[in-house]
Amino acid sequence: MASRRTLALVALVALVALAGCGATGGGSGGADGGYEQATEVADAGAEATGDPPETAVARDAEDGTGGDGDAAVTVQERQVIRTGTVVVEVEDFERARSNITEATEGYGGYVSDTSQERREIDNQTWVRGAVVLRVPQSEFDALVDDAKGLGEVESVDTDAQDVTGQIVDIQARLKNLRAERDRLRELYQQANTTEDVLAVQRELSDVQQEIERLDARLQSLQNQVAYSTLTVRLEEPRPTPNRVAPDRWYDTPVLSAFLQSVDGVAVVARALVVGTAYALPYLITFVLPMVLVVGAAWRYRRRFIP
């Protein structure tokens, strides 16, 4: 008797898993298909637990609402992820960054990430960097306009990705998986042998992991929809050295000519070192064996050929 009961419960677990996979793969599915799957599972459950099939169907219908009390949210409008990049040349990096940060916070957004790079030429410095901003989707266009007003605009790029279908699909799959998890929990409570407990526990663990994965994905998509992302690249103009070229080369000051020559020697020396470093592996691989072969041939000829 115990063996037949174990086999019945294992068969029931397999049917539940197949029903969940079918519901997950088909999205929300039709009502008739869901009822037929519930009836098949209920019949198997009736054989294992002794409950009438009608009672099992009613219990499964009640459980299908989701164990966490969370029904799938019906999407009333298109769900769109908006992103963009604005590149602006500004006179003062710090002031521009402060202004765009203040504007973002005024719209109810926040700064997600910042980067800054300082460069120098002839004791003159300029700064360039980027600010990644998150702002409510309804304020995205206004923030783009504020970014373009920081200075001279070099480029503007915006993008919109419709993820409505992804969100609806994930919500439907979560609803089906939660209903399957509740049925497995009931079977777990009814299991009487170690084999039954382990079989149901494995299925329950797999379902729970899939629920957590999909739930994290859904939350990420919903966050990206609610808060758009704008990357603002701020670049100060590169300073131009105040150098006046002489009309004739021999009008160049002696000290300046000497320093320029020293710089030229340093550049040539560095080029020779770098060139030698590049050429050395080729010399070792190809030239050295040829030299050794030629030298051996020459010695052989002198020794054995009069």
VOMI-56893 format. One record per residue (C-alpha): residue in three letters; x, y, z. Coordinates in nm, 4 decimals. Layout:
<recs>
REC; Ala; X; Y; Z $
...
</recs>
This chain:
<recs>
REC; Met; 0.0000; 0.0000; 0.0000 $
REC; Ala; 0.2779; 0.2405; 0.0927 $
REC; Ser; 0.4561; 0.1611; -0.2328 $
REC; Arg; 0.1428; 0.2376; -0.4388 $
REC; Arg; 0.0955; 0.5625; -0.2484 $
REC; Thr; 0.4588; 0.6617; -0.3149 $
REC; Leu; 0.4241; 0.5932; -0.6854 $
REC; Ala; 0.1014; 0.7938; -0.6971 $
REC; Leu; 0.2619; 1.0958; -0.5287 $
REC; Val; 0.5658; 1.0826; -0.7572 $
REC; Ala; 0.3340; 1.0679; -1.0583 $
REC; Leu; 0.1409; 1.3626; -0.9187 $
REC; Val; 0.4613; 1.5676; -0.8758 $
REC; Ala; 0.5554; 1.4947; -1.2365 $
REC; Leu; 0.2109; 1.6007; -1.3592 $
REC; Val; 0.2310; 1.9238; -1.1591 $
REC; Ala; 0.5728; 2.0009; -1.3053 $
REC; Leu; 0.4498; 1.9329; -1.6579 $
REC; Ala; 0.1435; 2.1500; -1.5994 $
REC; Gly; 0.3634; 2.4350; -1.4731 $
REC; Cys; 0.6042; 2.4052; -1.7660 $
REC; Gly; 0.3172; 2.4068; -2.0123 $
REC; Ala; 0.1633; 2.7129; -1.8504 $
REC; Thr; 0.4986; 2.8906; -1.8378 $
REC; Gly; 0.5847; 2.8202; -2.1989 $
REC; Gly; 0.2417; 2.9294; -2.3228 $
REC; Gly; 0.2215; 3.2584; -2.1321 $
REC; Ser; -0.1212; 3.3354; -1.9921 $
REC; Gly; -0.2886; 3.0592; -2.1945 $
REC; Gly; -0.6609; 2.9936; -2.2360 $
REC; Ala; -0.9081; 2.9262; -1.9611 $
REC; Asp; -1.0158; 2.5898; -2.1083 $
REC; Gly; -0.6561; 2.4598; -2.1281 $
REC; Gly; -0.5874; 2.5665; -1.7684 $
REC; Tyr; -0.9048; 2.3928; -1.6497 $
REC; Glu; -0.8107; 2.0697; -1.8286 $
REC; Gln; -0.4628; 2.0726; -1.6709 $
REC; Ala; -0.6142; 2.1393; -1.3291 $
REC; Thr; -0.8577; 1.8500; -1.3802 $
REC; Glu; -0.5763; 1.6096; -1.4731 $
REC; Val; -0.3710; 1.7122; -1.1695 $
REC; Ala; -0.6791; 1.6905; -0.9482 $
REC; Asp; -0.7547; 1.3383; -1.0717 $
REC; Ala; -0.3998; 1.2311; -0.9881 $
REC; Gly; -0.4256; 1.4026; -0.6504 $
REC; Ala; -0.7561; 1.2290; -0.5825 $
REC; Glu; -0.5930; 0.8918; -0.6394 $
REC; Ala; -0.3033; 0.9767; -0.4043 $
REC; Thr; -0.4999; 1.1519; -0.1291 $
REC; Gly; -0.8411; 0.9963; -0.1547 $
REC; Asp; -1.0213; 1.3290; -0.2188 $
REC; Pro; -1.2978; 1.3439; -0.4813 $
REC; Pro; -1.1870; 1.5004; -0.8106 $
REC; Glu; -1.4385; 1.7848; -0.7738 $
REC; Thr; -1.2899; 1.8797; -0.4371 $
REC; Ala; -0.9357; 1.8751; -0.5818 $
REC; Val; -1.0389; 2.0975; -0.8738 $
REC; Ala; -1.1990; 2.3495; -0.6399 $
REC; Arg; -0.8942; 2.3533; -0.4134 $
REC; Asp; -0.6558; 2.4022; -0.7076 $
REC; Ala; -0.8696; 2.6859; -0.8419 $
REC; Glu; -0.8467; 2.8624; -0.5100 $
REC; Asp; -0.4718; 2.8050; -0.4924 $
REC; Gly; -0.4193; 2.9428; -0.8435 $
REC; Thr; -0.4623; 3.3007; -0.7216 $
REC; Gly; -0.1009; 3.2979; -0.5962 $
REC; Gly; 0.0389; 3.2060; -0.2575 $
REC; Asp; 0.1856; 3.5529; -0.1942 $
REC; Gly; -0.1421; 3.7303; -0.2532 $
REC; Asp; 0.0051; 3.9085; -0.5497 $
REC; Ala; -0.1943; 3.8781; -0.8723 $
REC; Ala; -0.0209; 3.9673; -1.1978 $
REC; Val; -0.0543; 4.3391; -1.2663 $
REC; Thr; -0.2468; 4.4155; -1.5818 $
REC; Val; -0.0494; 4.6495; -1.8002 $
REC; Gln; -0.2744; 4.9446; -1.8899 $
REC; Glu; -0.0297; 5.1322; -2.1134 $
REC; Arg; 0.2825; 5.0745; -2.3131 $
REC; Gln; 0.5897; 5.0173; -2.0982 $
REC; Val; 0.8862; 5.1995; -2.2531 $
REC; Ile; 1.2475; 5.2298; -2.1371 $
REC; Arg; 1.3937; 5.5647; -2.2400 $
REC; Thr; 1.7672; 5.6346; -2.2517 $
REC; Gly; 1.9825; 5.9068; -2.4019 $
REC; Thr; 2.3252; 6.0659; -2.4321 $
REC; Val; 2.4025; 6.4374; -2.4643 $
REC; Val; 2.7549; 6.5667; -2.5358 $
REC; Val; 2.8108; 6.9331; -2.4492 $
REC; Glu; 3.1137; 7.1603; -2.4549 $
REC; Val; 3.1075; 7.3788; -2.1414 $
REC; Glu; 3.3228; 7.6580; -2.0092 $
REC; Asp; 3.3364; 7.5254; -1.6517 $
REC; Phe; 3.2977; 7.1528; -1.5847 $
REC; Glu; 3.2195; 7.1832; -1.2130 $
REC; Arg; 2.9577; 7.4524; -1.2606 $
REC; Ala; 2.7889; 7.2613; -1.5419 $
REC; Arg; 2.7837; 6.9396; -1.3393 $
REC; Ser; 2.6382; 7.1233; -1.0401 $
REC; Asn; 2.3653; 7.2809; -1.2556 $
REC; Ile; 2.2561; 6.9556; -1.4194 $
REC; Thr; 2.2629; 6.7732; -1.0844 $
REC; Glu; 2.0428; 7.0404; -0.9269 $
REC; Ala; 1.7996; 7.0204; -1.2192 $
REC; Thr; 1.7816; 6.6411; -1.1902 $
REC; Glu; 1.7066; 6.6523; -0.8186 $
REC; Gly; 1.4417; 6.9160; -0.8859 $
REC; Tyr; 1.2640; 6.6691; -1.1157 $
REC; Gly; 1.2710; 6.4022; -0.8459 $
REC; Gly; 1.5662; 6.2153; -0.9916 $
REC; Tyr; 1.9172; 6.1363; -0.8761 $
REC; Val; 2.2768; 6.0994; -0.9945 $
REC; Ser; 2.3604; 5.7350; -1.0655 $
REC; Asp; 2.7291; 5.7667; -1.1571 $
REC; Thr; 2.9958; 6.0267; -1.2343 $
REC; Ser; 3.3399; 6.0253; -1.3944 $
REC; Gln; 3.6000; 6.2996; -1.4392 $
REC; Glu; 3.9347; 6.3288; -1.6180 $
REC; Arg; 4.1773; 6.6190; -1.5909 $
REC; Arg; 4.4351; 6.6813; -1.8660 $
REC; Glu; 4.7208; 6.9278; -1.8962 $
REC; Ile; 4.9162; 7.0931; -2.1771 $
REC; Asp; 5.1788; 7.3642; -2.1273 $
REC; Asn; 5.0700; 7.4167; -1.7654 $
REC; Gln; 4.7107; 7.4675; -1.8779 $
REC; Thr; 4.4449; 7.2167; -1.7742 $
REC; Trp; 4.1017; 7.1213; -1.8981 $
REC; Val; 3.8454; 6.8740; -1.7615 $
REC; Arg; 3.6128; 6.6305; -1.9273 $
REC; Gly; 3.3783; 6.3759; -1.7748 $
REC; Ala; 3.0295; 6.2278; -1.7664 $
REC; Val; 2.7272; 6.2298; -1.5374 $
REC; Val; 2.4723; 5.9450; -1.5461 $
REC; Leu; 2.1304; 6.0689; -1.4354 $
REC; Arg; 1.8094; 5.8805; -1.3454 $
REC; Val; 1.4893; 6.0813; -1.3678 $
REC; Pro; 1.1150; 5.9967; -1.3749 $
REC; Gln; 1.0132; 5.9156; -1.7308 $
REC; Ser; 0.7706; 6.2080; -1.7477 $
REC; Glu; 1.0608; 6.4512; -1.6871 $
REC; Phe; 1.3053; 6.2939; -1.9345 $
REC; Asp; 1.2479; 6.5419; -2.2190 $
REC; Ala; 1.2771; 6.8386; -1.9835 $
REC; Leu; 1.6093; 6.7085; -1.8511 $
REC; Val; 1.7414; 6.6627; -2.2061 $
REC; Asp; 1.6556; 7.0270; -2.2776 $
REC; Asp; 1.8350; 7.1370; -1.9605 $
REC; Ala; 2.1436; 6.9374; -2.0614 $
REC; Lys; 2.1475; 7.1007; -2.4053 $
REC; Gly; 2.1341; 7.4406; -2.2372 $
REC; Leu; 2.4607; 7.3879; -2.0504 $
REC; Gly; 2.6792; 7.4953; -2.3431 $
REC; Glu; 2.7537; 7.4184; -2.7049 $
REC; Val; 2.5839; 7.0921; -2.8008 $
REC; Glu; 2.8020; 6.8474; -2.9927 $
REC; Ser; 2.5594; 6.5551; -3.0174 $
REC; Val; 2.2244; 6.4314; -2.8848 $
REC; Asp; 2.1093; 6.0698; -2.8991 $
REC; Thr; 1.7885; 5.9321; -2.7434 $
REC; Asp; 1.6317; 5.5866; -2.7608 $
REC; Ala; 1.3018; 5.4243; -2.6562 $
REC; Gln; 1.2633; 5.0481; -2.6053 $
REC; Asp; 0.9137; 4.9010; -2.5695 $
REC; Val; 0.9180; 4.6210; -2.3100 $
REC; Thr; 0.5416; 4.5809; -2.2678 $
REC; Gly; 0.5453; 4.2276; -2.4066 $
REC; Gln; 0.8299; 4.1213; -2.1794 $
REC; Ile; 0.6546; 4.2533; -1.8687 $
REC; Val; 0.3198; 4.0882; -1.9548 $
REC; Asp; 0.4933; 3.7562; -2.0256 $
REC; Ile; 0.6902; 3.7618; -1.6997 $
REC; Gln; 0.3791; 3.8496; -1.4976 $
REC; Ala; 0.1854; 3.5606; -1.6509 $
REC; Arg; 0.4698; 3.3168; -1.5895 $
REC; Leu; 0.5028; 3.4325; -1.2291 $
REC; Lys; 0.1310; 3.3804; -1.1692 $
REC; Asn; 0.1470; 3.0242; -1.3032 $
REC; Leu; 0.4639; 2.9427; -1.1112 $
REC; Arg; 0.3199; 3.0713; -0.7827 $
REC; Ala; 0.0084; 2.8591; -0.8321 $
REC; Glu; 0.2316; 2.5593; -0.9011 $
REC; Arg; 0.4378; 2.6371; -0.5902 $
REC; Asp; 0.1227; 2.6395; -0.3734 $
REC; Arg; 0.0129; 2.3016; -0.5068 $
REC; Leu; 0.3572; 2.1596; -0.4387 $
REC; Arg; 0.3465; 2.2940; -0.0833 $
REC; Glu; 0.0213; 2.1062; -0.0247 $
REC; Leu; 0.1736; 1.7873; -0.1613 $
REC; Tyr; 0.4750; 1.8414; 0.0631 $
REC; Gln; 0.2480; 1.8594; 0.3689 $
REC; Gln; 0.0724; 1.5394; 0.2624 $
REC; Ala; 0.3901; 1.3393; 0.1934 $
REC; Asn; 0.4426; 1.0555; 0.4399 $
REC; Thr; 0.7600; 0.8860; 0.3211 $
REC; Thr; 1.1154; 1.0075; 0.2684 $
REC; Glu; 1.0938; 0.9391; -0.1059 $
REC; Asp; 0.7787; 1.1493; -0.1344 $
REC; Val; 0.9313; 1.4363; 0.0652 $
REC; Leu; 1.2503; 1.4434; -0.1421 $
REC; Ala; 1.0651; 1.4274; -0.4744 $
REC; Val; 0.8323; 1.7151; -0.3889 $
REC; Gln; 1.1117; 1.9152; -0.2271 $
REC; Arg; 1.3240; 1.9028; -0.5454 $
REC; Glu; 1.0367; 2.0268; -0.7588 $
REC; Leu; 0.9513; 2.2960; -0.5041 $
REC; Ser; 1.3118; 2.4216; -0.4947 $
REC; Asp; 1.3292; 2.4473; -0.8751 $
REC; Val; 1.0027; 2.6390; -0.8922 $
REC; Gln; 1.1079; 2.8782; -0.6145 $
REC; Gln; 1.4388; 2.9560; -0.7887 $
REC; Glu; 1.2584; 3.0335; -1.1135 $
REC; Ile; 1.0124; 3.2604; -0.9293 $
REC; Glu; 1.2968; 3.4558; -0.7692 $
REC; Arg; 1.4790; 3.4914; -1.1023 $
REC; Leu; 1.1722; 3.6170; -1.2868 $
REC; Asp; 1.0714; 3.8462; -1.0017 $
REC; Ala; 1.4150; 4.0117; -1.0046 $
REC; Arg; 1.3939; 4.0546; -1.3824 $
REC; Leu; 1.0471; 4.2077; -1.3537 $
REC; Gln; 1.1552; 4.4545; -1.0862 $
REC; Ser; 1.4555; 4.5581; -1.2972 $
REC; Leu; 1.2380; 4.6243; -1.6026 $
REC; Gln; 0.9816; 4.8178; -1.3998 $
REC; Asn; 1.2556; 5.0325; -1.2461 $
REC; Gln; 1.4027; 5.1107; -1.5882 $
REC; Val; 1.0581; 5.2068; -1.7146 $
REC; Ala; 0.9817; 5.4295; -1.4163 $
REC; Tyr; 1.3199; 5.6063; -1.4204 $
REC; Ser; 1.4778; 5.6985; -1.7535 $
REC; Thr; 1.8570; 5.7177; -1.7876 $
REC; Leu; 2.0405; 6.0149; -1.9375 $
REC; Thr; 2.4186; 6.0300; -1.9766 $
REC; Val; 2.5557; 6.3841; -2.0050 $
REC; Arg; 2.9163; 6.4179; -2.1260 $
REC; Leu; 3.0721; 6.7490; -2.0307 $
REC; Glu; 3.3916; 6.8662; -2.2031 $
REC; Glu; 3.5823; 7.1861; -2.1426 $
REC; Pro; 3.7512; 7.3308; -2.4540 $
REC; Arg; 4.1103; 7.2209; -2.4997 $
REC; Pro; 4.3460; 7.5157; -2.4400 $
REC; Thr; 4.5494; 7.6426; -2.7360 $
REC; Pro; 4.9148; 7.7200; -2.6492 $
REC; Asn; 5.0110; 8.0833; -2.7093 $
REC; Arg; 5.2959; 8.0150; -2.9474 $
REC; Val; 5.3894; 8.2607; -3.2241 $
REC; Ala; 5.5927; 8.1010; -3.5019 $
REC; Pro; 5.8808; 8.3190; -3.6285 $
REC; Asp; 5.8718; 8.4444; -3.9847 $
REC; Arg; 6.2150; 8.2853; -4.0586 $
REC; Trp; 6.3654; 7.9801; -3.8936 $
REC; Tyr; 6.6873; 8.1615; -3.7987 $
REC; Asp; 6.4825; 8.4170; -3.6031 $
REC; Thr; 6.4058; 8.1472; -3.3469 $
REC; Pro; 6.5650; 8.2267; -3.0078 $
REC; Val; 6.8834; 8.0288; -2.9422 $
REC; Leu; 6.7600; 7.8741; -2.6172 $
REC; Ser; 6.4282; 7.7772; -2.7751 $
REC; Ala; 6.6082; 7.6206; -3.0722 $
REC; Phe; 6.8375; 7.4242; -2.8398 $
REC; Leu; 6.5444; 7.2949; -2.6320 $
REC; Gln; 6.3571; 7.1950; -2.9450 $
REC; Ser; 6.6645; 7.0056; -3.0662 $
REC; Val; 6.6938; 6.8280; -2.7303 $
REC; Asp; 6.3302; 6.7281; -2.7581 $
REC; Gly; 6.3956; 6.6010; -3.1104 $
REC; Val; 6.6914; 6.3908; -2.9932 $
REC; Ala; 6.4820; 6.2442; -2.7137 $
REC; Val; 6.2046; 6.1579; -2.9578 $
REC; Val; 6.4484; 5.9906; -3.1995 $
REC; Ala; 6.6165; 5.7954; -2.9182 $
REC; Arg; 6.2829; 5.6769; -2.7887 $
REC; Ala; 6.1759; 5.5794; -3.1407 $
REC; Leu; 6.4957; 5.3752; -3.1847 $
REC; Val; 6.4420; 5.1944; -2.8544 $
REC; Val; 6.0797; 5.1177; -2.9321 $
REC; Gly; 6.1684; 5.0100; -3.2879 $
REC; Thr; 6.4403; 4.7786; -3.1584 $
REC; Ala; 6.1972; 4.6261; -2.9100 $
REC; Tyr; 5.9524; 4.5562; -3.1920 $
REC; Ala; 6.2215; 4.4138; -3.4232 $
REC; Leu; 6.4094; 4.2029; -3.1653 $
REC; Pro; 6.1746; 3.8986; -3.1724 $
REC; Tyr; 6.1963; 3.8866; -3.5532 $
REC; Leu; 6.5754; 3.9129; -3.5419 $
REC; Ile; 6.5996; 3.6280; -3.2926 $
REC; Thr; 6.3508; 3.4112; -3.4798 $
REC; Phe; 6.4676; 3.4575; -3.8382 $
REC; Val; 6.8026; 3.6377; -3.8658 $
REC; Leu; 6.9946; 3.4588; -3.5892 $
REC; Pro; 6.9348; 3.1055; -3.7282 $
REC; Met; 7.0471; 3.2231; -4.0726 $
REC; Val; 7.3680; 3.3704; -3.9285 $
REC; Leu; 7.4415; 3.0461; -3.7438 $
REC; Val; 7.3843; 2.8381; -4.0562 $
REC; Val; 7.6042; 3.0621; -4.2723 $
REC; Gly; 7.8805; 3.0621; -4.0092 $
REC; Ala; 7.8727; 2.6822; -3.9821 $
REC; Ala; 7.8878; 2.6471; -4.3602 $
REC; Trp; 8.1829; 2.8843; -4.3811 $
REC; Arg; 8.3773; 2.6913; -4.1136 $
REC; Tyr; 8.3023; 2.3630; -4.2841 $
REC; Arg; 8.4280; 2.4937; -4.6176 $
REC; Arg; 8.7535; 2.6247; -4.4704 $
REC; Arg; 8.8219; 2.2996; -4.2891 $
REC; Phe; 8.7350; 2.0374; -4.5493 $
REC; Ile; 8.7574; 2.2131; -4.8840 $
REC; Pro; 9.1121; 2.3108; -4.9968 $
</recs>
